[in-house]
Amino acid sequence: MKPPAVDDYLRLREESGLSARTREEAENGVNGAWASACVIHVESGETVGMGRVLSDGGWYFHIIDMAVLPRHQRKGIGDAIMTALLDRIGEQAPNAYVNLLADPPGRRLYERHGFTESAPVSVGMKRTSAHG
């Protein structure tokens, strides 16, 4: 399991509807995940899907960057990526706490893999800038 190349990462984010990132952000972050998975289309050699996991390696795991190119969606690629990531987590930490932030298009995929909404017990919060 390896991360996508920086160019593929940026393209997958843009074409699948995730927020755009700068090249510098991608270069700094793409290899920083605890685990990564990407899917390469055999005929074209194009990277068509990806997913990554951030973790402390003990019990806490956060799934990020789940993306599949629109023309390759509904073919089981997202399921395959999620299965690979969850299998890797399960090998490391059978009692892991796994979370993610679910945008509407991905909710059905995540629910198929056992994810449920955490509210009202806990609610995701964010801060987009370290400078306030």
Buried (B, 14 or more C-beta within 10 A) or exposed (E): BEBBEBEBBBBBBEBBEBEEBEEEEBEEBBEEBBBBBBBEBEEEEBBBBBBBBBBEEEBEBBBBBBBBBEEBBEEEBBEBBBEBBBEBBEEBBEEBEBBBEBEEBBEEBBEEBEBEEEEEEEEEEEEEEEEE
